[in-house]
Amino acid sequence: MSTTRVFAARLVGCSVFDPNGDRVGKVRDVLVVYRTTGGPRVVGMVLEVPGKRRVFLSIGRVTSIGSSQIIATGLINLRRFEQRGGEVRVIAEMLGRKVRLRDGSGHANIEDVAIEEVGLGDWEISQVFLRRPKTGGSPFSKGATVFANWNDLIEDAPAGESQSATQLVASYADMLPADLASAMLDLPEQRMLEVAEELSDDRLADVLEEMPEDEQVDILNQLDDDRAADVLDQMQPDDAADLIAHLSDERGEALLELMEPEEADDVRFLLSYAPDTAGGLMTTEPIIVSADATVAEGLALIRRHELAPALGAAICVTLPPYEPPTGRFLGMVHFQRMLRYPPNERLGTLLDQSLEPVQANTSAAEVSRILASYNLVSVPVVDENHRLVGVVTIDDVLDYLLPDDWRSTTDDQPSKPQQPVKGRRTPSGTR
């Protein structure tokens, strides 16, 4: 069902279909321009199409806006979106702005805006959903909300005053980390840094893992040392090691000192390996159990919500201790095999005898060949004493093989083939 008024924040993530019913992308923002009279005029939408490319959809091509989908007519120009002078992105730049009400009742922040069709194919901002400053002393209280017409507002924020990113972060709450990273990269640099400041430590850690290294460094350099260390604590050790390797020696060492000792030890351990080896690619947090552990116990461990799917595909069995570097590595048990046996079966009897671990100094190219040849999603890594030190997963290998700019590569701008190079320092440059 088509509607003539809809709130912009509710459009984020809505699918866009062509007249044939084929999905062409999803909405990421609404684009408006200010006018001397009346509310800002909607000129179009920013869509995310396959390949995570942002493109522009003119509002004139929108024939229907429903509660969960948008219908567009004609072809969509797949050229990468570039914001023009005078254009304002509602989600990225308008939400969170401080405004003053003309009736003299004070200030409020914009939480959402309603766009309304005032003529055939002509949309404008009609109403604004505002939140007033909180008046109570409780940290859990919120200010009162109010609806207002656009003409009842005055935007008088002092020049240079930062806009609140709180509401923008709220509109991104349901995004997957990879999608949120892509959305943040599309923001102006200062706005991206404001959003990063508003994210929780674990959410920011997930997002940083999905960003190119230059942007990772830019954001981390804007955080004070205590916050930066807390975020690094939440990252996977291999991702944290890659990021720290791109910082100056002084900042990297300072952050390692502030991190939780156990997390810092894992990162230092990874930094000791050359970047193009199994040790340089691996993660140090696989599931590790004793041979006496049961199928029921193993399945309970891989059900953990926070566990990455590639790490949950198999369980490592070793002698004690059960933290890398462990006791002697005995083998791996794949989760599919566990499903075929009763809950009380011992995992030591289900080891995959055909899977050989790789040495920590095995080349990344050889690790890639092994994963491809045997259709594996992970391979165990051992040291010279056959102790388990980590696991290389398929996503680690993909990050290594893909070009550095793969996150920003588009179909119409193919990346030039290059030798895959990770950014981690060689042993002579480690701390």
Buried (B, 14 or more C-beta within 10 A) or exposed (E): EEEEEBBBBBBBBBBBBBEEEEEBBBBBBBBBEEEEEEBBBBBBBBBBBEEBBBBBBBBBBBEEBBEEBBBBEEEBEBEEBEBEEEBBBBBBBBBBBBBBBEEEEEBBBBBBBBBBBBEEEEBBBBBBBBBBEEEEEEEEEEBEEBEBEBEBBEEEEEEEEEBBBBBBBBBBEEBEBBBBBBBBBBBEEEBBBBBBBBBEBBBBBBBBBBBBBEBBBBBBEBBEEEBBBBBBBBBBBBBBBBBBBBBEEEBBBBBBEBBEEEBBBBBBBBBBBBBBBBBBBBBBBBBBBBBEBBBEBBBEBBEEEEBEEBBBBBBBBBBEEBBBBBBEBBBBBBBEBBEEBEEEBBBBEBBBEEBEBBBBBBBBEEBBEBBEEEEBBBBBBBBEEBBBBBBBBBBBBEBBEBBBEEBBBBEEEEEEEEEBEBBBBEEEEBE
